[in-house]
Amino acid sequence: MRKILRVILNLFLATSCLMGYGQMVPSEFEQITYLVTFGQESNPGWGDDDFSQVFFFIVPETFTKPVYIRVYDPEVGGQLDEKNGEWNSRTKFSVYGGQGTHSDKDAKQINPVGNYKSGSMLATKTFGNESRYDEDWYSFGPFNPLEGEDAPELGGRVFKVVTEGISGDDGNLYKYFLSTQPYENKEVEGANAFTYEYSFRLPEAKGSVAHLYPFIDKRVVSITQNNFDFDNEGSVLIYSISKNRHRAVASANKKWGRSMHFIDDEEKNTTVDLQIVKGRTSRNDMVCYITNQYEEAIAFFSVPVGGPPKFKYKVDVRYKSEEDDN
């Protein structure tokens, strides 16, 4: 396992020029509008299966200055959020660090069960309908990088943010930024973020494409992609260095869509691009996760490890010999 994770670290280092895009979550690579978490009294048909979302932030081991985890539009009740009747929802954001933050097995699950809030809570705040945070930022921190869990296999220290819709039935749309400053977004060079289950708002326009980037390690023989509440609004496609527009199963309203896909040898230790293509213009929230053949969740990275995959076309060139003319 350590050798596998060392491959991930090496790929992080090899693509350090891309990391500037990784400070905002969702990143520019992903083309996702916002993260979304609904109140626990919501109907899952709104696009959130469990009213909770967990993200991890990697601070590079060479970075020693304080960091801040900033949340854009954390309140529930403004211009960006999803209203269902009267505004009545509250969302809780909690930051964790220290031993077990990511290494605990429950922290790597797709469901908010067991000890998924592992580690030591460093900060927490609950937001309701507070106009002061509408389309504005709230900063958690400062955090000393040493407060994160030491994860040498990932090249740094890991912090975790658990977001919970603790009451109500509205949708909270928000973004994160890992910053060196409390009141502005300043990048932490070489940082990245990842999650095992992604709850998000799709772009609205017909033909728009959202991208999710799971890293496929060398143990993986097959993956099963799972998506929830896409409302049959378009296509789910897989692209990799050996797959070009490989179609996956898309989900209907309040339903899961699942499909298993074998992994080629050349796809191991690379990133796959799971593309969600809108077939019509609409507002739509959905959930995605991927597991391997052992039913272990595979992380989606905000900055694709090794960069977005490029399909390798295979050209079969045959030369006609003089013998062929005889």
Secondary structure, DSSP 8 states (H G I E B T S, - for coil): -HHHHHHHHHHHHHTGGGGGGGSEES-TTTT--EEEEE-TTS-GGGT-SSSEEEEEEEEETT--S-EEEEEES-SSSSSSSB--SS---EEEEEEEESTTTTTSGGGGSSSS-TTTT-SEEEEEEEE-S-GGGTTSEEEEEEE-GGGSEEEGGGTEEEEEEEEEEEESS-EEEEEEEEESSSSS--B-TT-EEEESSEEEE---STT-EEEE-BEE-TT-SEEEEEEE--TT-EEEEEE-SS-SSEEE----TT-EEEEEEE--GGGTTEE-EEEEEESS----EEEEEEEETT--B--EESS-TTSS-------------GGGG-
